[in-house]
Amino acid sequence: MKIFASRRRRMVGWSVGGILLTLYIVAQTLYSTGVYAHWRDQRSLDSACDGTLAQGGLGDALHSSQVRARGGDDSASLAGCLINRPDTGRHGGALQLTLRWSDQSAPSVALAPFSGNANGVRGQVAPLGNGWPGFVRYDGTAEVMVALDCQNSRSRALVAYGDLIQWPEDAKESGTVLTGLGRVTTETALKASVKFGCRAKGGRQLTRVSLPDTRGKTAPRPLARAQGSCVALRGLADRASDAGTPGFVASPTDVHTPQVNCYLFTGAGKPGYGLYAYYGAVANDFESAGFGGPGHDFQLATASCPRSSHEAVFAIYRLYDRDTDSYPAAPYSASFARSALKAFADHEAKQRGCTGVRTLSRS
C-alpha cells in the first residue's frame, strides 16, 4: 500500500509541476509577444479620465497604435488623464486631458493663458468647426478646448481641454495629429457629459483641424476689404489708417466658437490692436482672470446672450511687440479703440442674438 501511495504522490507532483510549467510557458509567451502589454494598456485606456476617454482619434493624435494612460495629477478637476506612447522618451507623443465644470474650479493659466492677449497675436485661436463650441490654440503646445453647455443647468458647462504636451516627432502630417487631438477632446467631452449628467449637444465628427497663425506669418490685407471676424471694421478703414493700423488679419466666421479674434496691423506688418470676443464659459473664465491682467491699454464691452447665464465680453488691446520691446501702434488712440470695439461688439452680438451691448468703465 505504501508503494502505491508513494507512486500516487509522485504522479500528483508531476501533474502539478506540468501545470505550473505550462502556465509559466504561457505567461512568458504572452509577455514576450506583447499580448499582455496590449491587454494592460487597453485596460488603462478604458478606465482613463474616469472611464470617459474617447479613443477614436488617439492613434492619429500620438501617431501610434500603441498608447497607454494613467490618471491626471489635478485633484481640483472633474477628471483628468495623461495618454502617451511606450516610446515617448525617444519620439515624443503625449497628451493631457482635463475635464472641469465651468461654475467650479477656475482654469489654470496654462489652460487659459489670457495674460498673453496683449502679446502680439499669441492670444489667437482658430475655431474647430463642424458645429463644436470650441477652438484650437498654440502657445508652445497645441491645445484644443471645448465647452458644452448643459441644457438641464443653464449656469453650467462641461469644459474639456486636450493639451498635446509632447508632439509626436515622427509624425509627418501635422493636420492628422491636430485632427486626432480635436477628436479625442471633443468626443471625450461628449462622453463625459453623459456620465456626469450634463445634457449637452455636440457637433459632427472633426475631419480637419488647423492651428491659428500665432507667429504672424499671414500677410495683412487692407481693412477696407475686411472679411471674416474683422468684417465689421470695414467702415473704420480711414480712421484705422490714421491710428497707424491700415491692415487686418481675421479668423474664419463661426457662430459656435466661444472665442473670436480680429487683429489690426501697422503698415510695417506688425500687429497693433487685437479684438477679442468671449462667450459662455470662456467669458466667465476671462472675467475671473481679471480681463487679461493689468498693465495694458485695453477697453471692454459686454452684452446679454440667449441661453447663457453669463454675459459675452468683448475686448480691444493695444498690442506689444517683444521683438522690438515696443508698441507698434503708437501713440495709443483711445477714441479709435472705443469706436473699433463698438463696431466689433455690435456685429458679434448680432451674429449670436445677443443684446444690450455696453462699454465698461475701467475706473
C-alpha positions as a LaTeX table, in Angstrom:
\begin{tabular}{lrrr}
\hline
Residue & $x$ (\AA) & $y$ (\AA) & $z$ (\AA) \\
\hline
Met1 & 0.00 & 0.00 & 0.00 \\
Lys2 & 2.89 & 2.34 & 0.82 \\
Ile3 & 4.30 & 1.72 & $-2.66$ \\
Phe4 & 1.01 & 2.71 & $-4.34$ \\
Ala5 & 0.64 & 5.82 & $-2.10$ \\
Ser6 & 4.16 & 6.93 & $-2.94$ \\
Arg7 & 3.51 & 6.38 & $-6.63$ \\
Arg8 & 0.31 & 8.47 & $-6.45$ \\
Arg9 & 2.17 & 11.31 & $-4.72$ \\
Arg10 & 4.82 & 11.28 & $-7.44$ \\
Met11 & 2.15 & 11.33 & $-10.14$ \\
Val12 & 0.36 & 14.25 & $-8.44$ \\
Gly13 & 3.66 & 16.09 & $-8.10$ \\
Trp14 & 4.44 & 15.53 & $-11.77$ \\
Ser15 & 0.96 & 16.76 & $-12.74$ \\
Val16 & 1.23 & 19.92 & $-10.63$ \\
Gly17 & 4.72 & 20.54 & $-11.94$ \\
Gly18 & 3.49 & 20.09 & $-15.51$ \\
Ile19 & 0.64 & 22.54 & $-14.94$ \\
Leu20 & 2.96 & 25.11 & $-13.41$ \\
Leu21 & 5.43 & 24.70 & $-16.28$ \\
Thr22 & 2.62 & 25.12 & $-18.81$ \\
Leu23 & 1.38 & 28.26 & $-17.06$ \\
Tyr24 & 4.93 & 29.64 & $-16.99$ \\
Ile25 & 5.39 & 28.98 & $-20.71$ \\
Val26 & 2.01 & 30.60 & $-21.50$ \\
Ala27 & 2.85 & 33.63 & $-19.34$ \\
Gln28 & 6.25 & 34.02 & $-20.98$ \\
Thr29 & 4.66 & 33.72 & $-24.42$ \\
Leu30 & 2.02 & 36.34 & $-23.61$ \\
Tyr31 & 4.65 & 38.68 & $-22.22$ \\
Ser32 & 7.26 & 38.20 & $-24.95$ \\
Thr33 & 4.74 & 38.58 & $-27.79$ \\
Gly34 & 3.27 & 41.77 & $-26.33$ \\
Val35 & $-0.20$ & 40.32 & $-25.74$ \\
Tyr36 & $-0.06$ & 41.09 & $-22.03$ \\
Ala37 & 1.22 & 44.63 & $-22.61$ \\
His38 & $-1.59$ & 45.29 & $-25.10$ \\
Trp39 & $-4.17$ & 43.98 & $-22.63$ \\
Arg40 & $-2.71$ & 46.09 & $-19.83$ \\
Asp41 & $-2.59$ & 49.24 & $-21.98$ \\
Gln42 & $-6.14$ & 48.73 & $-23.21$ \\
Arg43 & $-7.38$ & 48.41 & $-19.64$ \\
Ser44 & $-5.66$ & 51.68 & $-18.76$ \\
Leu45 & $-7.37$ & 53.43 & $-21.69$ \\
Asp46 & $-10.80$ & 52.02 & $-20.82$ \\
Ser47 & $-10.59$ & 53.40 & $-17.28$ \\
Ala48 & $-8.83$ & 56.69 & $-18.12$ \\
Cys49 & $-10.48$ & 60.02 & $-17.26$ \\
Asp50 & $-12.94$ & 58.20 & $-15.00$ \\
Gly51 & $-13.93$ & 55.95 & $-17.90$ \\
Thr52 & $-14.82$ & 58.80 & $-20.28$ \\
Leu53 & $-11.77$ & 58.78 & $-22.58$ \\
Ala54 & $-12.87$ & 58.58 & $-26.23$ \\
Gln55 & $-10.31$ & 56.54 & $-28.15$ \\
Gly56 & $-11.31$ & 57.22 & $-31.76$ \\
Gly57 & $-8.60$ & 59.78 & $-32.53$ \\
Leu58 & $-5.84$ & 58.64 & $-30.17$ \\
Gly59 & $-3.80$ & 56.82 & $-32.79$ \\
Asp60 & $-3.71$ & 59.93 & $-35.01$ \\
Ala61 & $-3.04$ & 62.36 & $-32.15$ \\
Leu62 & 0.00 & 60.41 & $-30.95$ \\
His63 & 0.94 & 58.87 & $-34.31$ \\
Ser64 & 0.98 & 55.37 & $-32.86$ \\
Ser65 & $-1.34$ & 52.40 & $-32.38$ \\
Gln66 & 0.40 & 51.64 & $-29.06$ \\
Val67 & $-0.74$ & 54.08 & $-26.40$ \\
Arg68 & $-1.44$ & 53.86 & $-22.69$ \\
Ala69 & $-2.96$ & 56.06 & $-20.00$ \\
Arg70 & $-2.64$ & 56.97 & $-16.35$ \\
Gly71 & $-4.55$ & 59.28 & $-14.04$ \\
Gly72 & $-4.09$ & 63.03 & $-14.04$ \\
Asp73 & $-2.49$ & 64.95 & $-11.19$ \\
Asp74 & $-5.06$ & 67.77 & $-10.83$ \\
Ser75 & $-7.37$ & 66.83 & $-7.98$ \\
Ala76 & $-9.36$ & 70.07 & $-8.47$ \\
Ser77 & $-10.67$ & 68.97 & $-11.88$ \\
Leu78 & $-13.69$ & 66.79 & $-12.60$ \\
Ala79 & $-11.46$ & 64.18 & $-14.25$ \\
Gly80 & $-8.12$ & 64.05 & $-15.98$ \\
Cys81 & $-5.70$ & 61.64 & $-17.61$ \\
Leu82 & $-2.34$ & 61.51 & $-19.35$ \\
Ile83 & $-2.01$ & 59.42 & $-22.51$ \\
Asn84 & 1.35 & 58.64 & $-24.08$ \\
Arg85 & 3.32 & 56.13 & $-26.16$ \\
Pro86 & 5.66 & 53.47 & $-24.78$ \\
Asp87 & 8.45 & 55.18 & $-26.76$ \\
Thr88 & 7.57 & 58.75 & $-25.75$ \\
Gly89 & 11.10 & 59.30 & $-24.46$ \\
Arg90 & 12.54 & 58.78 & $-27.97$ \\
His91 & 9.80 & 60.04 & $-30.29$ \\
Gly92 & 7.53 & 62.24 & $-28.17$ \\
Gly93 & 3.77 & 61.84 & $-28.31$ \\
Ala94 & 1.90 & 62.64 & $-25.08$ \\
Leu95 & $-1.36$ & 64.45 & $-24.39$ \\
Gln96 & $-3.08$ & 65.62 & $-21.22$ \\
Leu97 & $-6.88$ & 65.71 & $-20.93$ \\
Thr98 & $-8.60$ & 67.80 & $-18.26$ \\
Leu99 & $-12.34$ & 68.00 & $-17.57$ \\
Arg100 & $-13.96$ & 70.60 & $-15.32$ \\
Trp101 & $-17.28$ & 72.25 & $-14.54$ \\
Ser102 & $-17.43$ & 75.87 & $-15.66$ \\
Asp103 & $-19.01$ & 77.01 & $-12.38$ \\
Gln104 & $-16.45$ & 75.39 & $-10.10$ \\
Ser105 & $-12.66$ & 75.42 & $-10.20$ \\
Ala106 & $-11.13$ & 78.18 & $-12.32$ \\
Pro107 & $-8.74$ & 77.01 & $-15.04$ \\
Ser108 & $-5.01$ & 77.32 & $-14.58$ \\
Val109 & $-3.03$ & 79.91 & $-16.51$ \\
Ala110 & $-1.59$ & 77.07 & $-18.60$ \\
Leu111 & $-5.08$ & 76.03 & $-19.74$ \\
Ala112 & $-6.42$ & 79.55 & $-20.24$ \\
Pro113 & $-3.50$ & 81.95 & $-20.89$ \\
Phe114 & $-5.48$ & 85.23 & $-21.16$ \\
Ser115 & $-2.42$ & 87.14 & $-19.97$ \\
Gly116 & $-1.00$ & 86.72 & $-23.47$ \\
Asn117 & $-3.77$ & 88.75 & $-25.12$ \\
Ala118 & $-1.62$ & 91.87 & $-25.42$ \\
Asn119 & 1.46 & 89.99 & $-26.61$ \\
Gly120 & 1.23 & 90.29 & $-30.38$ \\
Val121 & $-1.02$ & 87.56 & $-31.79$ \\
Arg122 & $-0.20$ & 85.00 & $-29.09$ \\
Gly123 & $-3.80$ & 85.03 & $-27.85$ \\
Gln124 & $-5.18$ & 83.96 & $-31.22$ \\
Val125 & $-7.31$ & 80.85 & $-31.62$ \\
Ala126 & $-8.94$ & 79.06 & $-34.56$ \\
Pro127 & $-12.47$ & 77.60 & $-34.42$ \\
Leu128 & $-12.83$ & 73.82 & $-34.51$ \\
Gly129 & $-15.76$ & 73.94 & $-36.92$ \\
Asn130 & $-18.34$ & 71.22 & $-37.58$ \\
Gly131 & $-20.69$ & 72.72 & $-35.00$ \\
Trp132 & $-18.39$ & 72.28 & $-31.99$ \\
Pro133 & $-18.29$ & 75.10 & $-29.39$ \\
Gly134 & $-14.53$ & 75.05 & $-29.14$ \\
Phe135 & $-11.23$ & 76.18 & $-30.60$ \\
Val136 & $-7.58$ & 75.24 & $-31.02$ \\
Arg137 & $-4.72$ & 77.43 & $-29.78$ \\
Tyr138 & $-0.93$ & 77.24 & $-29.88$ \\
Asp139 & 1.21 & 78.64 & $-27.09$ \\
Gly140 & 4.27 & 76.40 & $-27.20$ \\
Thr141 & 1.99 & 73.35 & $-27.34$ \\
Ala142 & $-1.20$ & 72.67 & $-29.28$ \\
Glu143 & $-4.35$ & 72.78 & $-27.15$ \\
Val144 & $-7.97$ & 72.07 & $-28.04$ \\
Met145 & $-10.73$ & 73.45 & $-25.82$ \\
Val146 & $-14.45$ & 72.70 & $-25.97$ \\
Ala147 & $-17.25$ & 73.93 & $-23.69$ \\
Leu148 & $-20.55$ & 72.00 & $-23.80$ \\
Asp149 & $-23.45$ & 73.95 & $-22.28$ \\
Cys150 & $-25.66$ & 71.78 & $-20.06$ \\
Gln151 & $-29.22$ & 72.20 & $-21.30$ \\
Asn152 & $-30.53$ & 70.95 & $-17.94$ \\
Ser153 & $-28.46$ & 73.51 & $-15.99$ \\
Arg154 & $-28.37$ & 76.99 & $-17.55$ \\
Ser155 & $-25.41$ & 78.20 & $-15.48$ \\
Arg156 & $-23.17$ & 75.19 & $-16.09$ \\
Ala157 & $-21.00$ & 73.83 & $-18.90$ \\
Leu158 & $-18.68$ & 70.85 & $-19.11$ \\
Val159 & $-15.31$ & 72.13 & $-20.28$ \\
Ala160 & $-12.62$ & 69.88 & $-21.74$ \\
Tyr161 & $-9.00$ & 70.69 & $-22.57$ \\
Gly162 & $-6.76$ & 68.48 & $-24.68$ \\
Asp163 & $-3.14$ & 69.60 & $-24.45$ \\
Leu164 & $-0.56$ & 67.94 & $-26.72$ \\
Ile165 & 2.28 & 68.36 & $-24.24$ \\
Gln166 & 4.72 & 66.40 & $-26.43$ \\
Trp167 & 4.37 & 66.46 & $-30.20$ \\
Pro168 & 4.96 & 63.07 & $-31.89$ \\
Glu169 & 8.23 & 63.87 & $-33.62$ \\
Asp170 & 7.91 & 61.05 & $-36.16$ \\
Ala171 & 4.57 & 62.39 & $-37.48$ \\
Lys172 & 4.94 & 63.90 & $-40.96$ \\
Glu173 & 1.44 & 65.38 & $-41.26$ \\
Ser174 & 0.56 & 67.95 & $-38.59$ \\
Gly175 & $-3.05$ & 68.12 & $-39.78$ \\
Thr176 & $-3.63$ & 64.46 & $-38.94$ \\
Val177 & $-2.20$ & 64.91 & $-35.43$ \\
Leu178 & $-4.29$ & 68.03 & $-34.76$ \\
Thr179 & $-7.46$ & 66.43 & $-36.05$ \\
Gly180 & $-6.82$ & 63.43 & $-33.80$ \\
Leu181 & $-6.32$ & 65.75 & $-30.83$ \\
Gly182 & $-9.55$ & 67.53 & $-31.71$ \\
Arg183 & $-11.47$ & 64.27 & $-31.94$ \\
Val184 & $-10.15$ & 62.94 & $-28.63$ \\
Thr185 & $-11.01$ & 66.18 & $-26.81$ \\
Thr186 & $-14.47$ & 66.80 & $-28.27$ \\
Glu187 & $-15.61$ & 63.18 & $-28.16$ \\
Thr188 & $-14.33$ & 62.74 & $-24.61$ \\
Ala189 & $-16.25$ & 65.86 & $-23.58$ \\
Leu190 & $-19.45$ & 64.49 & $-25.08$ \\
Lys191 & $-18.93$ & 61.09 & $-23.46$ \\
Ala192 & $-18.22$ & 62.76 & $-20.10$ \\
Ser193 & $-21.35$ & 64.90 & $-20.37$ \\
Val194 & $-23.44$ & 61.71 & $-20.44$ \\
Lys195 & $-21.61$ & 60.16 & $-17.49$ \\
Phe196 & $-21.82$ & 63.25 & $-15.31$ \\
Gly197 & $-25.44$ & 64.18 & $-16.08$ \\
Cys198 & $-24.93$ & 67.18 & $-18.36$ \\
Arg199 & $-27.48$ & 67.07 & $-21.17$ \\
Ala200 & $-25.43$ & 68.64 & $-23.97$ \\
Lys201 & $-25.26$ & 68.81 & $-27.74$ \\
Gly202 & $-22.02$ & 68.29 & $-29.62$ \\
Gly203 & $-21.02$ & 68.75 & $-33.24$ \\
Arg204 & $-20.17$ & 66.42 & $-36.10$ \\
Gln205 & $-17.00$ & 64.33 & $-36.14$ \\
Leu206 & $-13.99$ & 66.52 & $-36.86$ \\
Thr207 & $-12.21$ & 65.85 & $-40.14$ \\
Arg208 & $-9.76$ & 68.78 & $-40.25$ \\
Val209 & $-8.23$ & 70.95 & $-37.53$ \\
Ser210 & $-5.67$ & 73.68 & $-38.28$ \\
Leu211 & $-3.60$ & 75.83 & $-35.93$ \\
Pro212 & $-4.00$ & 79.61 & $-35.83$ \\
Asp213 & $-1.10$ & 81.69 & $-37.14$ \\
Thr214 & 0.41 & 82.79 & $-33.82$ \\
Arg215 & 3.73 & 83.64 & $-35.49$ \\
Gly216 & 2.27 & 86.40 & $-37.63$ \\
Lys217 & 3.13 & 84.83 & $-40.97$ \\
Thr218 & $-0.23$ & 85.65 & $-42.59$ \\
Ala219 & 0.13 & 88.78 & $-44.73$ \\
Pro220 & $-2.24$ & 91.57 & $-43.61$ \\
Arg221 & $-4.76$ & 92.91 & $-46.12$ \\
Pro222 & $-6.33$ & 96.39 & $-46.39$ \\
Leu223 & $-9.04$ & 96.90 & $-43.78$ \\
Ala224 & $-11.35$ & 98.41 & $-46.41$ \\
Arg225 & $-11.73$ & 94.87 & $-47.75$ \\
Ala226 & $-12.08$ & 93.21 & $-44.33$ \\
Gln227 & $-13.65$ & 89.77 & $-44.15$ \\
Gly228 & $-14.38$ & 87.08 & $-41.56$ \\
Ser229 & $-14.13$ & 88.18 & $-37.94$ \\
Cys230 & $-12.95$ & 91.69 & $-38.96$ \\
Val231 & $-15.75$ & 92.49 & $-41.42$ \\
Ala232 & $-17.45$ & 94.93 & $-39.02$ \\
Leu233 & $-14.42$ & 97.26 & $-39.19$ \\
Arg234 & $-14.60$ & 98.00 & $-42.92$ \\
Gly235 & $-16.28$ & 101.34 & $-42.27$ \\
Leu236 & $-13.44$ & 102.38 & $-39.97$ \\
Ala237 & $-10.69$ & 101.83 & $-42.55$ \\
Asp238 & $-9.74$ & 105.53 & $-42.78$ \\
Arg239 & $-9.68$ & 106.01 & $-39.00$ \\
Ala240 & $-7.70$ & 102.81 & $-38.59$ \\
Ser241 & $-5.15$ & 104.11 & $-41.08$ \\
Asp242 & $-4.89$ & 107.38 & $-39.15$ \\
Ala243 & $-4.32$ & 105.29 & $-36.00$ \\
Gly244 & $-1.43$ & 103.52 & $-37.73$ \\
Thr245 & $-3.16$ & 100.19 & $-38.43$ \\
Pro246 & $-4.41$ & 100.03 & $-42.04$ \\
Gly247 & $-4.31$ & 96.21 & $-42.33$ \\
Phe248 & $-6.15$ & 93.25 & $-40.82$ \\
Val249 & $-5.86$ & 89.51 & $-40.22$ \\
Ala250 & $-9.12$ & 87.73 & $-39.44$ \\
Ser251 & $-10.18$ & 84.30 & $-38.23$ \\
Pro252 & $-12.92$ & 82.31 & $-40.01$ \\
Thr253 & $-16.53$ & 83.13 & $-39.13$ \\
Asp254 & $-18.02$ & 80.53 & $-36.78$ \\
Val255 & $-21.04$ & 81.25 & $-34.55$ \\
His256 & $-20.28$ & 78.22 & $-32.34$ \\
Thr257 & $-16.75$ & 79.04 & $-31.19$ \\
Pro258 & $-16.56$ & 80.60 & $-27.68$ \\
Gln259 & $-13.69$ & 82.91 & $-28.69$ \\
Val260 & $-13.29$ & 85.16 & $-31.73$ \\
Asn261 & $-10.24$ & 87.25 & $-32.75$ \\
Cys262 & $-9.57$ & 90.12 & $-35.14$ \\
Tyr263 & $-6.16$ & 91.79 & $-35.48$ \\
Leu264 & $-5.26$ & 95.18 & $-36.94$ \\
Phe265 & $-1.75$ & 95.57 & $-38.38$ \\
Thr266 & 0.57 & 98.50 & $-38.97$ \\
Gly267 & 1.94 & 99.41 & $-42.38$ \\
Ala268 & 5.17 & 97.65 & $-41.37$ \\
Gly269 & 3.25 & 94.39 & $-40.84$ \\
Lys270 & 3.24 & 94.46 & $-37.03$ \\
Pro271 & 0.08 & 93.66 & $-35.02$ \\
Gly272 & $-1.12$ & 96.92 & $-33.46$ \\
Tyr273 & $-4.56$ & 96.18 & $-31.99$ \\
Gly274 & $-6.26$ & 92.92 & $-31.07$ \\
Leu275 & $-10.03$ & 92.49 & $-30.71$ \\
Tyr276 & $-11.48$ & 89.56 & $-28.77$ \\
Ala277 & $-15.00$ & 88.22 & $-28.18$ \\
Tyr278 & $-15.66$ & 85.69 & $-25.42$ \\
Tyr279 & $-18.86$ & 83.72 & $-24.84$ \\
Gly280 & $-20.31$ & 81.44 & $-22.16$ \\
Ala281 & $-17.80$ & 79.56 & $-20.02$ \\
Val282 & $-14.83$ & 81.27 & $-21.69$ \\
Ala283 & $-16.28$ & 84.74 & $-20.97$ \\
Asn284 & $-16.62$ & 83.71 & $-17.33$ \\
Asp285 & $-13.01$ & 82.47 & $-17.22$ \\
Phe286 & $-11.78$ & 85.67 & $-18.89$ \\
Glu287 & $-13.51$ & 87.80 & $-16.28$ \\
Ser288 & $-12.24$ & 85.57 & $-13.45$ \\
Ala289 & $-8.69$ & 86.05 & $-14.76$ \\
Gly290 & $-9.02$ & 89.84 & $-14.40$ \\
Phe291 & $-9.71$ & 90.50 & $-18.10$ \\
Gly292 & $-6.19$ & 89.54 & $-19.09$ \\
Gly293 & $-4.40$ & 91.37 & $-16.30$ \\
Pro294 & $-3.32$ & 94.99 & $-15.66$ \\
Gly295 & $-0.57$ & 96.98 & $-17.31$ \\
His296 & $-2.04$ & 97.22 & $-20.82$ \\
Asp297 & $-4.11$ & 99.71 & $-22.83$ \\
Phe298 & $-7.45$ & 97.99 & $-23.32$ \\
Gln299 & $-11.20$ & 98.59 & $-23.30$ \\
Leu300 & $-14.13$ & 96.27 & $-22.59$ \\
Ala301 & $-17.79$ & 95.83 & $-23.50$ \\
Thr302 & $-20.46$ & 93.28 & $-22.60$ \\
Ala303 & $-23.78$ & 92.00 & $-23.96$ \\
Ser304 & $-26.56$ & 89.69 & $-22.76$ \\
Cys305 & $-26.85$ & 86.47 & $-24.76$ \\
Pro306 & $-29.69$ & 83.94 & $-25.01$ \\
Arg307 & $-29.33$ & 80.53 & $-23.33$ \\
Ser308 & $-26.37$ & 81.79 & $-21.29$ \\
Ser309 & $-26.28$ & 82.96 & $-17.70$ \\
His310 & $-23.05$ & 84.86 & $-18.30$ \\
Glu311 & $-22.67$ & 87.97 & $-20.43$ \\
Ala312 & $-20.49$ & 87.94 & $-23.50$ \\
Val313 & $-17.33$ & 90.02 & $-23.07$ \\
Phe314 & $-15.61$ & 91.98 & $-25.84$ \\
Ala315 & $-12.14$ & 93.50 & $-25.57$ \\
Ile316 & $-9.64$ & 95.53 & $-27.56$ \\
Tyr317 & $-5.95$ & 95.65 & $-26.63$ \\
Arg318 & $-3.09$ & 97.73 & $-27.90$ \\
Leu319 & $-0.58$ & 95.02 & $-28.68$ \\
Tyr320 & 3.01 & 94.78 & $-27.50$ \\
Asp321 & 5.85 & 93.59 & $-29.74$ \\
Arg322 & 8.51 & 91.66 & $-27.85$ \\
Asp323 & 10.89 & 91.69 & $-30.81$ \\
Thr324 & 11.25 & 95.47 & $-30.65$ \\
Asp325 & 10.22 & 95.92 & $-26.99$ \\
Ser326 & 7.65 & 98.50 & $-28.06$ \\
Tyr327 & 4.03 & 99.13 & $-29.05$ \\
Pro328 & 3.81 & 99.25 & $-32.87$ \\
Ala329 & 0.56 & 101.28 & $-32.74$ \\
Ala330 & 1.95 & 104.46 & $-31.22$ \\
Pro331 & 0.62 & 106.73 & $-29.96$ \\
Tyr332 & $-2.37$ & 104.89 & $-28.46$ \\
Ser333 & $-5.69$ & 106.21 & $-29.76$ \\
Ala334 & $-8.35$ & 105.65 & $-27.09$ \\
Ser335 & $-11.00$ & 107.24 & $-29.33$ \\
Phe336 & $-10.29$ & 104.85 & $-32.19$ \\
Ala337 & $-10.12$ & 101.88 & $-29.81$ \\
Arg338 & $-13.62$ & 102.71 & $-28.49$ \\
Ser339 & $-15.04$ & 103.00 & $-32.00$ \\
Ala340 & $-13.41$ & 99.78 & $-33.17$ \\
Leu341 & $-14.60$ & 97.90 & $-30.08$ \\
Lys342 & $-18.18$ & 99.15 & $-30.52$ \\
Ala343 & $-18.31$ & 98.14 & $-34.19$ \\
Phe344 & $-16.81$ & 94.73 & $-33.42$ \\
Ala345 & $-19.07$ & 94.09 & $-30.41$ \\
Asp346 & $-22.26$ & 95.22 & $-32.19$ \\
His347 & $-21.56$ & 92.90 & $-35.11$ \\
Glu348 & $-20.63$ & 89.93 & $-32.92$ \\
Ala349 & $-23.71$ & 90.43 & $-30.73$ \\
Lys350 & $-25.98$ & 90.50 & $-33.77$ \\
Gln351 & $-24.44$ & 87.26 & $-35.10$ \\
Arg352 & $-25.16$ & 85.47 & $-31.80$ \\
Gly353 & $-28.54$ & 87.01 & $-30.98$ \\
Cys354 & $-27.06$ & 88.97 & $-28.04$ \\
Thr355 & $-28.48$ & 92.34 & $-26.97$ \\
Gly356 & $-27.67$ & 95.35 & $-24.83$ \\
Val357 & $-24.06$ & 96.00 & $-25.83$ \\
Arg358 & $-22.50$ & 98.41 & $-23.35$ \\
Thr359 & $-18.99$ & 99.71 & $-22.83$ \\
Leu360 & $-17.46$ & 99.18 & $-19.41$ \\
Ser361 & $-15.69$ & 101.90 & $-17.46$ \\
Arg362 & $-12.19$ & 100.97 & $-16.24$ \\
Ser363 & $-12.37$ & 103.34 & $-13.28$ \\
\hline
\end{tabular}
